[in-house]
Amino acid sequence: MFNHQIDRDLIARLPEENDVKELLTLFKENREYLTYWNDWPKRIQTVDHCSDYINKHRQLFAKEKSIPALMVHKGKIAGLSALDIQERCVVKKGELSYWIGESFQGNGIVTKTCQQLIAYAFNHLGLNRIVIRFKHIDADHENEGSRRVAERLGFIQEGVQRQGGVARGQFMDMIVYSLLREEWQRF
């Protein structure tokens, strides 16, 4: 089973059924914060919804389509990072995504977890390209935290997918960053 001690305070591991109550509490405490950029947290309202969320991630992991990494900081669930494997045969690409509870920001949790997922993607899965996409409204309303994570990890901004996402019922542009294996090896 996937379980990686990243540092003294941080573990990345596969979400488990016994995480449901703590994860649901994290969603409830951060619903307003998380739904500023994503609509999906609104759909996780009950223990059953949260259980379905965990099971979906575990099924994708079993099918080798995703590596969901529950981020556990000092014994508490902080959020989840995932490497979605989009294609392993020809183009060899994947996409990183992540979310974190507001009180856990600023501890390097997402960056450290994503570093491990990137190393695994390039070294063990043989991927050549990884993308990070995040929502952007305008210069005054941007997901600065996601931009900082991408840039700290050595990703390069490629461009903008116009109206490529939705949050709070409105279309939003998606900023696209990518990292190639050859760039990561030099980073």
C-alpha positions as CSV (number, residue, x, y, z in Angstrom):
1,M,0.0,0.0,0.0
2,F,1.1,3.6,-0.7
3,N,2.5,5.2,2.5
4,H,5.5,7.6,2.4
5,Q,7.1,9.4,5.3
6,I,8.2,12.7,3.7
7,D,9.7,14.3,6.8
8,R,9.3,14.2,10.5
9,D,5.9,15.9,10.4
10,L,4.5,14.8,7.0
11,I,3.2,11.5,5.6
12,A,1.6,11.0,2.2
13,R,-0.6,7.9,2.1
14,L,-3.5,6.4,0.3
15,P,-6.9,7.6,1.9
16,E,-8.6,4.9,3.9
17,E,-12.2,4.3,4.9
18,N,-11.4,5.1,8.5
19,D,-10.4,8.6,7.4
20,V,-14.0,9.5,6.6
21,K,-15.0,11.4,9.7
22,E,-11.8,13.4,9.9
23,L,-11.9,14.2,6.2
24,L,-15.5,15.3,6.4
25,T,-14.7,17.6,9.3
26,L,-11.9,19.1,7.3
27,F,-14.3,19.7,4.3
28,K,-16.9,21.2,6.6
29,E,-14.4,23.6,8.3
30,N,-13.0,24.7,5.0
31,R,-16.0,24.6,2.7
32,E,-16.1,28.3,2.0
33,Y,-12.4,28.5,1.5
34,L,-12.3,25.4,-0.8
35,T,-15.3,26.4,-2.9
36,Y,-13.9,29.7,-3.8
37,W,-11.9,27.9,-6.5
38,N,-13.8,24.6,-6.8
39,D,-17.4,23.5,-6.9
40,W,-16.8,19.8,-6.0
41,P,-16.3,20.4,-2.2
42,K,-20.0,21.5,-2.0
43,R,-21.0,17.9,-3.0
44,I,-19.3,16.3,0.0
45,Q,-21.9,16.9,2.8
46,T,-22.3,13.6,4.5
47,V,-20.4,10.6,5.7
48,D,-21.6,8.7,2.6
49,H,-20.4,11.4,0.2
50,C,-17.0,11.4,1.9
51,S,-16.8,7.6,1.8
52,D,-17.6,7.8,-1.9
53,Y,-14.9,10.4,-2.4
54,I,-12.3,8.1,-0.7
55,N,-13.5,5.0,-2.6
56,K,-13.3,6.8,-6.0
57,H,-9.7,7.7,-5.3
58,R,-8.9,4.2,-4.1
59,Q,-10.5,2.7,-7.3
60,L,-8.5,5.0,-9.5
61,F,-5.3,3.9,-7.6
62,A,-6.2,0.2,-8.1
63,K,-6.6,0.8,-11.8
64,E,-3.2,2.7,-12.0
65,K,-5.0,5.8,-13.2
66,S,-4.2,8.0,-10.2
67,I,-2.0,8.2,-7.1
68,P,-4.0,10.0,-4.5
69,A,-1.8,11.1,-1.6
70,L,-3.6,12.1,1.6
71,M,-1.4,14.7,3.3
72,V,-1.1,14.0,7.0
73,H,0.7,16.7,8.9
74,K,1.6,16.2,12.6
75,G,-1.0,13.4,12.7
76,K,-3.9,15.5,11.2
77,I,-5.3,15.2,7.7
78,A,-4.3,18.4,5.9
79,G,-5.6,17.8,2.4
80,L,-5.0,15.6,-0.7
81,S,-2.6,15.8,-3.7
82,A,-3.1,13.5,-6.6
83,L,-1.1,12.5,-9.7
84,D,-3.6,11.6,-12.4
85,I,-2.0,9.4,-15.0
86,Q,-3.4,10.5,-18.3
87,E,-1.3,8.4,-20.7
88,R,1.6,6.1,-20.1
89,C,2.3,4.6,-23.6
90,V,3.1,7.3,-26.1
91,V,2.9,10.9,-24.8
92,K,3.5,9.7,-21.2
93,K,1.8,12.5,-19.3
94,G,0.0,13.2,-16.1
95,E,-1.6,16.0,-14.1
96,L,-1.0,17.1,-10.5
97,S,-3.9,18.5,-8.4
98,Y,-4.1,19.3,-4.8
99,W,-6.2,21.0,-2.1
100,I,-5.3,21.8,1.5
101,G,-7.2,23.1,4.5
102,E,-6.6,26.8,5.0
103,S,-5.0,26.4,8.5
104,F,-2.3,24.1,7.0
105,Q,-1.1,26.5,4.4
106,G,2.4,27.9,4.6
107,N,4.1,24.8,5.9
108,G,5.4,23.4,2.6
109,I,3.0,20.5,2.8
110,V,1.7,20.6,-0.8
111,T,5.2,21.4,-2.3
112,K,6.9,18.5,-0.4
113,T,4.1,16.0,-1.3
114,C,4.1,17.0,-5.0
115,Q,7.9,16.7,-5.1
116,Q,7.5,13.1,-4.1
117,L,4.7,12.5,-6.6
118,I,6.8,14.1,-9.4
119,A,9.9,12.0,-8.6
120,Y,7.7,8.8,-8.7
121,A,6.1,9.9,-11.9
122,F,9.4,10.4,-13.7
123,N,11.5,7.7,-12.1
124,H,9.1,4.8,-11.8
125,L,6.2,5.5,-14.1
126,G,8.4,6.8,-17.0
127,L,6.2,9.9,-17.5
128,N,7.7,12.7,-19.7
129,R,5.3,15.5,-18.9
130,I,3.3,16.7,-15.9
131,V,0.8,19.5,-15.9
132,I,-0.7,21.7,-13.1
133,R,-3.8,23.7,-13.9
134,F,-5.5,26.2,-11.6
135,K,-8.3,28.7,-11.9
136,H,-7.8,32.4,-12.6
137,I,-10.5,35.2,-12.8
138,D,-8.3,38.3,-13.3
139,A,-5.2,39.9,-12.0
140,D,-6.8,40.7,-8.7
141,H,-8.4,37.2,-8.3
142,E,-5.9,34.4,-8.9
143,N,-5.0,31.3,-7.0
144,E,-1.6,32.6,-5.9
145,G,-0.9,29.6,-3.7
146,S,-1.2,27.2,-6.6
147,R,1.0,29.5,-8.7
148,R,3.7,29.6,-6.0
149,V,3.6,25.8,-5.7
150,A,4.0,25.3,-9.4
151,E,6.9,27.7,-9.6
152,R,8.7,26.3,-6.5
153,L,8.5,22.9,-8.2
154,G,10.1,24.2,-11.4
155,F,7.0,24.2,-13.6
156,I,6.9,26.7,-16.5
157,Q,3.7,28.6,-17.4
158,E,2.5,27.5,-20.8
159,G,-0.5,29.6,-21.2
160,V,-4.2,30.0,-20.4
161,Q,-7.2,27.7,-21.2
162,R,-9.9,30.3,-21.7
163,Q,-13.0,29.4,-19.6
164,G,-11.5,26.0,-19.0
165,G,-13.0,25.6,-15.5
166,V,-16.0,26.5,-13.4
167,A,-16.3,27.6,-9.8
168,R,-19.2,29.3,-8.0
169,G,-21.3,28.8,-11.1
170,Q,-19.1,30.9,-13.4
171,F,-16.6,30.0,-16.1
172,M,-13.0,30.7,-15.2
173,D,-9.8,30.7,-17.2
174,M,-7.3,28.0,-16.2
175,I,-3.6,28.8,-16.0
176,V,-1.5,25.9,-17.3
177,Y,2.0,25.1,-16.0
178,S,4.0,22.1,-17.1
179,L,7.2,20.3,-16.2
180,L,9.1,17.9,-18.5
181,R,11.3,15.1,-17.3
182,E,14.4,16.8,-18.8
183,E,13.7,20.0,-16.9
184,W,13.1,18.2,-13.7
185,Q,16.4,16.4,-13.9
186,R,18.2,19.8,-14.3
187,F,16.1,21.5,-11.5
